[in-house]
């Protein structure tokens, strides 16, 4: 039997596969503490940009990891 993925690993897998995810999608995959999981990923060096779509809906865009040779843009 395989080892179950942590919520952090599930969120990272989703972001890498789709390039982005909304807070609603992250709630279903990573639970209501998805913000803490995103913080952990950022602390590990993953570049995740937050974009407000409209009131109550945010999109989290995966831009790679620190040290990647691809250029990325971080929204202010």
Backbone as ProteinMPNN parsed JSONL, in Angstrom:
{"seq_chain_A": "XXXXXXXXXXXXXXXXXXXXXXXXXXXXXXXXXXXXXXXXXXXXXXXXXXXXXXXXXXXXXXXXXXXXXXXXXXXX", "coords_chain_A": {"N_chain_A": [[0.846, -1.175, 0.0], [0.589, 2.231, -0.855], [2.138, 5.248, 0.374], [0.217, 7.802, 1.866], [-0.393, 11.043, 0.527], [0.622, 14.145, 1.956], [-1.289, 17.059, 2.919], [0.078, 19.325, 2.093], [1.718, 18.292, 0.07], [-0.261, 17.467, -1.713], [-1.372, 19.93, -2.486], [0.861, 21.131, -3.722], [1.243, 19.337, -5.838], [-1.14, 19.746, -7.299], [-0.874, 22.489, -7.991], [1.462, 22.4, -9.563], [0.638, 20.702, -11.626], [-1.54, 22.048, -12.826], [-0.756, 24.666, -12.992], [-1.982, 26.724, -11.662], [-4.379, 27.459, -9.034], [-7.551, 27.995, -7.484], [-8.677, 29.485, -4.354], [-10.918, 28.074, -3.577], [-10.613, 25.601, -4.857], [-8.3, 24.754, -3.554], [-9.254, 24.46, -0.972], [-10.743, 22.091, -1.197], [-8.793, 20.238, -1.793], [-6.604, 20.608, -0.044], [-7.669, 21.194, 2.426], [-9.118, 23.44, 4.909], [-7.022, 24.848, 5.955], [-5.33, 25.704, 3.991], [-3.853, 28.018, 3.55], [-1.782, 27.971, 5.423], [-0.422, 25.781, 4.447], [0.409, 26.784, 1.947], [2.138, 28.752, 2.86], [4.139, 27.128, 4.008], [5.113, 25.912, 1.661], [6.118, 28.146, 0.327], [8.138, 28.85, 2.125], [9.816, 26.725, 1.682], [10.869, 27.443, -0.709], [9.322, 27.573, -2.995], [7.772, 29.446, -5.523], [4.957, 31.21, -5.378], [2.387, 33.046, -6.548], [-0.117, 35.295, -5.537], [-3.278, 36.165, -6.721], [-5.964, 38.34, -6.829], [-9.153, 37.531, -7.805], [-11.889, 38.236, -7.59], [-14.068, 39.551, -5.031], [-13.569, 37.477, -2.347], [-12.575, 35.392, -3.904], [-9.628, 33.961, -4.898], [-6.699, 33.419, -6.885], [-4.007, 31.235, -7.01], [-0.894, 31.183, -8.291], [1.51, 29.104, -9.63], [4.935, 29.527, -9.914], [7.321, 28.228, -10.024], [10.494, 27.261, -8.532], [12.807, 28.755, -6.203], [15.909, 29.429, -7.624], [15.377, 28.205, -10.019], [16.007, 28.39, -13.515], [14.32, 29.634, -15.274], [12.678, 32.707, -16.049], [10.584, 34.611, -13.918], [7.703, 36.426, -12.836], [6.808, 38.391, -10.153], [3.926, 39.432, -8.645], [3.099, 42.635, -7.373]], "CA_chain_A": [[0.0, 0.0, 0.0], [1.394, 3.435, -0.981], [2.042, 6.257, 1.424], [-0.728, 8.881, 1.549], [0.208, 12.359, 0.376], [0.22, 15.168, 2.912], [-2.045, 18.144, 2.289], [1.058, 20.184, 1.426], [2.11, 17.612, -1.166], [-1.421, 17.506, -2.614], [-1.469, 21.289, -3.026], [1.977, 21.316, -4.65], [0.951, 18.524, -7.024], [-2.192, 20.444, -8.041], [-0.318, 23.715, -8.56], [2.404, 22.053, -10.634], [-0.101, 20.084, -12.73], [-2.445, 23.002, -13.48], [-0.149, 25.992, -13.074], [-2.647, 27.602, -10.69], [-5.594, 26.93, -8.401], [-8.267, 28.996, -6.688], [-8.825, 29.128, -2.946], [-11.979, 27.052, -3.477], [-10.003, 24.32, -5.224], [-7.363, 24.373, -2.499], [-10.058, 23.993, 0.166], [-11.149, 20.706, -1.407], [-7.612, 19.376, -1.864], [-5.708, 20.758, 1.096], [-8.375, 21.544, 3.645], [-9.332, 24.863, 5.169], [-5.757, 25.461, 6.363], [-4.476, 25.762, 2.805], [-2.959, 29.161, 3.691], [-0.596, 27.499, 6.148], [0.319, 24.897, 3.525], [1.069, 27.666, 0.979], [3.25, 29.361, 3.583], [5.186, 26.106, 4.084], [5.698, 25.76, 0.332], [6.925, 29.349, 0.074], [9.32, 28.731, 2.978], [10.667, 25.724, 1.036], [11.452, 28.033, -1.898], [8.397, 27.589, -4.122], [7.279, 30.79, -5.819], [3.51, 31.143, -5.586], [1.861, 34.407, -6.609], [-1.546, 35.392, -5.233], [-3.99, 37.125, -7.563], [-7.376, 38.467, -6.445], [-10.056, 37.446, -8.954], [-12.942, 39.135, -7.123], [-14.286, 39.415, -3.594], [-13.675, 36.115, -1.842], [-11.987, 34.397, -4.792], [-8.223, 34.231, -5.2], [-5.996, 32.42, -7.684], [-2.623, 31.054, -6.619], [-0.189, 30.818, -9.524], [2.809, 28.491, -9.36], [5.956, 30.09, -10.8], [8.553, 27.439, -9.95], [11.226, 27.271, -7.278], [14.021, 29.578, -6.161], [17.005, 28.734, -8.27], [15.01, 27.825, -11.383], [16.615, 29.292, -14.483], [13.27, 30.364, -15.995], [12.3, 33.971, -15.446], [9.234, 34.681, -13.389], [7.287, 37.755, -12.41], [6.079, 38.375, -8.88], [3.001, 40.566, -8.584], [3.285, 43.486, -6.172]], "C_chain_A": [[0.891, 1.238, 0.0], [1.159, 4.398, 0.165], [1.11, 7.384, 0.976], [0.022, 10.205, 1.467], [-0.272, 13.286, 1.49], [-0.585, 16.232, 2.172], [-1.11, 19.089, 1.542], [1.462, 19.582, 0.091], [0.97, 17.615, -2.181], [-1.553, 18.873, -3.277], [-0.367, 21.533, -4.042], [1.74, 20.545, -5.949], [-0.093, 19.214, -7.907], [-1.644, 21.695, -8.729], [0.635, 23.415, -9.714], [1.666, 21.493, -11.854], [-0.909, 21.105, -13.525], [-1.841, 24.39, -13.67], [-0.756, 26.984, -12.105], [-3.848, 26.873, -10.099], [-6.24, 28.059, -7.614], [-8.322, 28.547, -5.231], [-9.911, 28.066, -2.756], [-11.445, 25.67, -3.821], [-9.059, 23.838, -4.133], [-8.088, 23.9, -1.249], [-10.405, 22.519, 0.019], [-9.955, 19.751, -1.388], [-6.81, 19.405, -0.567], [-6.366, 21.122, 2.402], [-8.429, 23.047, 3.855], [-8.068, 25.58, 5.618], [-4.788, 25.551, 5.19], [-3.489, 26.927, 2.869], [-1.665, 28.793, 4.407], [0.25, 26.6, 5.251], [1.05, 25.718, 2.46], [2.271, 28.346, 1.614], [4.422, 28.386, 3.677], [5.891, 25.95, 2.739], [6.575, 26.959, -0.018], [8.21, 29.313, 0.891], [10.315, 27.724, 2.395], [11.287, 26.246, -0.263], [10.565, 28.017, -3.129], [7.846, 29.001, -4.289], [5.808, 30.669, -6.221], [2.97, 32.561, -5.473], [0.355, 34.36, -6.354], [-2.164, 36.497, -6.069], [-5.455, 37.149, -7.122], [-8.222, 38.468, -7.706], [-11.241, 38.374, -8.721], [-13.157, 38.854, -5.648], [-14.471, 37.951, -3.192], [-13.075, 35.043, -2.725], [-10.574, 34.838, -5.187], [-7.655, 33.086, -6.024], [-4.542, 32.425, -7.247], [-1.89, 30.459, -7.813], [1.202, 30.314, -9.172], [3.815, 28.963, -10.396], [7.265, 29.32, -10.753], [9.18, 27.53, -8.572], [12.378, 28.253, -7.354], [15.142, 28.778, -6.784], [16.672, 28.214, -9.649], [15.61, 28.835, -12.346], [15.585, 30.07, -15.28], [12.978, 31.667, -15.276], [10.868, 33.887, -14.962], [8.97, 36.098, -12.937], [6.48, 37.613, -11.137], [5.225, 39.625, -8.826], [3.222, 41.326, -7.276], [2.019, 43.587, -5.382]], "O_chain_A": [[1.851, 1.302, 0.768], [0.125, 4.367, 0.832], [1.202, 7.861, -0.155], [0.95, 10.457, 2.236], [-1.426, 13.219, 1.914], [-0.562, 16.294, 0.943], [-1.463, 19.6, 0.478], [1.538, 20.291, -0.912], [1.21, 17.751, -3.381], [-1.813, 18.968, -4.477], [-0.625, 22.082, -5.113], [2.011, 21.057, -7.035], [0.06, 19.259, -9.127], [-1.917, 21.933, -9.906], [0.612, 24.107, -10.732], [2.038, 21.785, -12.99], [-0.96, 21.039, -14.753], [-2.371, 25.198, -14.433], [-0.121, 27.98, -11.758], [-4.273, 25.826, -10.589], [-5.56, 28.967, -7.137], [-8.053, 27.388, -4.912], [-9.81, 27.242, -1.847], [-11.779, 24.685, -3.163], [-9.022, 22.648, -3.821], [-7.588, 23.029, -0.538], [-10.368, 21.774, 0.998], [-10.094, 18.588, -1.009], [-6.392, 18.366, -0.057], [-5.676, 21.34, 3.398], [-7.863, 23.821, 3.083], [-8.047, 26.81, 5.658], [-3.572, 25.483, 5.372], [-2.399, 26.838, 2.304], [-0.586, 29.253, 4.035], [1.479, 26.649, 5.287], [2.182, 25.394, 2.102], [3.311, 28.499, 0.973], [5.569, 28.772, 3.452], [7.118, 25.866, 2.682], [7.652, 26.799, -0.594], [9.265, 29.707, 0.395], [11.522, 27.858, 2.596], [12.134, 25.577, -0.856], [11.009, 28.41, -4.208], [7.498, 29.663, -3.312], [5.472, 30.103, -7.262], [3.085, 33.197, -4.425], [-0.352, 33.502, -6.883], [-1.652, 37.616, -6.125], [-6.106, 36.107, -7.05], [-8.031, 39.313, -8.581], [-11.557, 39.206, -9.572], [-12.483, 37.996, -5.078], [-15.402, 37.28, -3.638], [-13.063, 33.876, -2.334], [-10.362, 35.924, -5.727], [-8.069, 31.935, -5.885], [-3.921, 33.481, -7.128], [-2.222, 29.372, -8.284], [1.974, 31.0, -8.503], [3.594, 28.826, -11.599], [8.235, 29.729, -11.392], [8.513, 27.83, -7.581], [12.874, 28.553, -8.44], [15.303, 27.59, -6.504], [17.571, 27.818, -10.391], [15.708, 30.018, -12.02], [15.929, 31.073, -15.907], [13.023, 31.732, -14.047], [10.044, 33.173, -15.534], [9.894, 36.871, -12.687], [5.563, 36.794, -11.066], [5.731, 40.741, -8.947], [3.494, 40.739, -6.229], [1.987, 44.255, -4.349]]}, "name": "protein", "num_of_chains": 1, "seq": "XXXXXXXXXXXXXXXXXXXXXXXXXXXXXXXXXXXXXXXXXXXXXXXXXXXXXXXXXXXXXXXXXXXXXXXXXXXX"}
